Amino acid sequence: MATFFGEVLSVYSRAVDEDDEDLDENEEDEQIRRELDEKRTVQLQWSTDVTDSLRSGNKLLCSDFVLAVGHNAASFLSAYVLASAKWDAVGRALVWNERSRAATGQTSEESACVFYRHKDTPAVLICHVTCYVAEDQLFQWTEKVFDCLQPRELTVTVLSDGSVADYKTADYLCSSSAPFLRALHTSAFSDQPVCQSLEQPNIVTGLPAAGVLGFSIT
């Protein structure tokens, strides 16, 4: 570009503009990341009486906590335990992630982890978990839930299911052998197991494993 002799022109630098654009994009990405992290935070919503008790510093008196993870386990409890109509829904854990978003027409109770308390024996608590809890949400789920329960003399029972295809055994497993039961327990468990122990190298993962581990370290 031709200029007059002695004329001073402002120098345009594409690199400077690109740096500014990168800075704006980084700030925008960071804001989006913070919003997603906040949205993925597990939230507990309790009934009015439970909320008042927790705010006063009193944890829920609980002797037996049954955690049912998955549709099969939750359906089993619904059919054989909750059908007695002696249970009240006292709270829920709201979990948002890429796989547990509420479907169209689905109520908040159906899309969340719901807590039920026995009317005649309030120390017995059941939790239905039919939604997906992501790996980065497992610790905060167990931490927040068990932080609300009185840990002394508390028995935790976790019910879950798994695919037969994932079950490892040295023997041939025919279709007539399924379904079957296996159990795991901590060293603090002193009662008689209800079924055969889970054989190695089979393991338990996800919320069932986090629930047992979270209770063991409280």
N, C-alpha and C positions, 0 to 999 in steps of 0.2 A: 504494500500500500504506500503510495507516494504522499509525502508530507513536506511542509515548508521547512526551510532551514531553521534550526533552533527551536522548532515546535516540540513540546513535551507531550507524549501520549501516555495514557494509563495503560499499563500492561495487563492483559487478560491471562489468567492462569487457570487452565482446566483442572489442574491438580488440586487447587484450593477449593474449587466448587465441588469436586468429587469428595474431598475430605469432609466438607460441610454436609453433603448428602449422606455420607457414611455415618456421620455423627447423629444426624436426624434419624436414620434408619435404626441405629443401635439403640437410641433412646426409645424409639417406638417399639422395637422388639422387647426391650427390657420392661416397658409398661405392659405389653401384652403378656409377657411371662409372669409378671407379678399378679395380674388379674386372673390368669389361669391357676396359679398356685393358690390364690385366695379362694377361687371357686372350687378347687379340689380339696379344700379343707373339710374334714369330717365334722359335721355339726350334730349335736345331740339336742333333741327337743323332748322335754318331759312334761307330764301332766302338772297341774297347778300345785297339788299337794307335794309331789316329789320335788318340784322346783323350789318350793318354800323350804323344804327340809334340807336340801343341798345348800341353799344360800345361807342357812343358819349354821352350816358347818357339820351337819349330820349326814353321814353316808347311809345308803340304803342297807337296811338289815337284810341279809340274804344268806340262807343256809345252803340253797341249791340253785345253781344257775345252769340252765340247759341252753346250749347254743346249737341251733339247727341251721346248717349251711347247705344251701342248694334246694332245688324244688322238691326232690324226693324226700329229703329229711324233713323239710317244712311241711310237706303234704302228709307225711306220716304223723307228725305231731298234731296237725290240724284235724286229722281223722280220728285219732285214738286218744288224744289228750285235750285239746282245746274245744272239742265238740261237746264237752260237758257243760259249757256255758257258765263255768265258774271262774272265768278269767276276764280281767279287764286290761285293755290296751293302755299302758301308762307312759309310753314314750316311743321315740323312733330315732334312728341314726340316719341322717341324710348324707348320701354319698353320691358325688357327681364325678363321672369320668367318661372316657370315650365309649364305654360299653354299658353303662348303667343309667343312661338318660331315660326319663320316664316316657313310655310310649304314649301314642295318642289315645285318649280315653282312659288312661290308667291313673288311678288315684294316687295321692302322695303316700298313702299307707301301703299300697301294693308295690310301689317302686322304692321303698326304703326298708331298712332293717327295723322291724317292729318288736317292741318289748311288751310282754304280757305278765301280769302278776295275779297269783291265785287269790281269790276273794276270801276264802276261809283261812288260808295259810300264806300271808303276805310275804313270808321269807322265801317263797319259791318263785323264781323268775325264769321266764322263757324268752328267748330272742329268735325270731325268724329272720334269716338272711337269704333272700332269693335274688338279690342283685349282685353284680360283680363288684368286688373290692380290689382295686389295683394294688400292685406291689408297694408303691410309694405311699399308700394309704393304710396298709396293714398295721403298722406300728402305732400311728395316731388313733386308729379305730380301737385297738385293744387298750391303749393307754387311757383314752378318755372314758371308755366303758368301765374298766376295772377300777378307775379312780373314783367312780361313783358308788362302788360296792364295798361293803364292810368285808375285808379279807379274812377275818378271823373265823375259823371253823366253816369255811366256805368250800363246798364241793362243786366243781365245774365239770359238766358232761358235754362233750362236743359230738354231735351227730353229723355225718357227711357221707357222701357217696363218691364212687369213682368208676371209671370205665374198666370192664373186664380186660379189654385189650391192653391196658396199662399195667395189669397185675402180673408180676413176675413169679413164676413157680417152676420147680424142676419136674413136676408131674404134669401129665396131660390134663387140661381143664376142658371138659365137655360142656355143652350148652345146658345140660340138665343140672350142672353143679351151681349155676348162677340163678338167682343172687345168693350171696353168702355174707357172713358177718366176720369181721376181724376187729380187734381192739388194741389200743395203745394206752398206757397209763404211766404216770410219773412214779418216782420212788416213794412219794408220800402216800400213794394209794395202798390201803391195807385190806380192802374188801376182796371178795372173790370175783375175778373177772367174769363177765357175762358170756364171753365167747373166747375162741382161740385168739392168741396174740398175732399181730401182723408180722409175717416173716420177712426177714431181710432178703434181698436189698430193697424191698418196698419201703417207701417213705410217704409221709403226709406233708402236703405243701399248702400254700395259700392261707386263708383265714382260719381253717381248723388248726393248722400248725401254729399260727400266730396267737390264736386264742389260748392254747395250752401253754405256750412259752410265755406269753404275757402274764398269765395268772401265776406261773411258777416263780417269776421274778418279782412279783408284787410283795 
